[in-house]
Amino acid sequence: MTNYLDFVSATRLLATHGFNRLDIECVLDLTGPHMKNGHALWPAEQIERLAARAYWLGDHEIDSDTSVAA
């Protein structure tokens, strides 16, 4: 089952890994929100996959904490 992140959780995840406001906006635009029960949610797996391509992360992986997933 796919885990989804709300805007605050997705932003926090990316900011923790050094993404600035524009980087975050880009990742969220490219992964595109899905509407569930009237709320915009982003697939955690797609955010992690796209964000992992950031050069400054090197070999470190981004992994969302499912306890904050929506």
N, C-alpha and C positions, 0 to 999 in steps of 0.2 A: 504494500500500500504506500502511496506517495505521501510524504510529509509536506505540509505547506507552511510557509512563514508569512505572517502579516508584515505590513510595512515597517513597523518599529523593530520587529525581530530580525528582518532581513537587513535593515540598515545597521543595526547593532552588530550583527555577524560580520558584515563587510568592513565596518569601521574598525572593529577589533583587529582586523588583518591589514590595516594600513590604507584602506581605500578612502579617498577623499569624497566630498559631496558629489562632484561631477562623475567620478568613477562609479559611485553607488548608483547614481541616476542612470548611467549607461548600462550597467549590469541589469538593473531592474527593467529598463526599457527593452533590452534584448531578450530577457527571459519571459517578459510579458506576464501580466497578472491574469489569474483565472478568478472569475466571480463565483463565490460560494456563499449562499445565504445572504446575498447583498453586500458581501465584503470582498475586497481585492486581496487575493493571496497568491504568493509566488511559490512554485515548486522548489523545495530546498535542494533537491538533487541537481536541478538545472543551474541554480545559483552557484552551488559548490563547483560544478563542472566548469562553468564559464570563469568563475573567479580564480580557479586553480591555474589558469593560464597567465595570470599576472606575473611579470618577470621578477618583481621584488619578493615573491614568496619562495622562490627557489624550489626546493624539493618538498616544502612543507605542504601538507594537504589542509583544505578547509573542510571542516565537518561541523554541521549544525547540531546543536544540542537538542534532541527531540523533546526535552522537557519544556523548551520555550516555543516549540512548533505549535502552530494554531491547529 
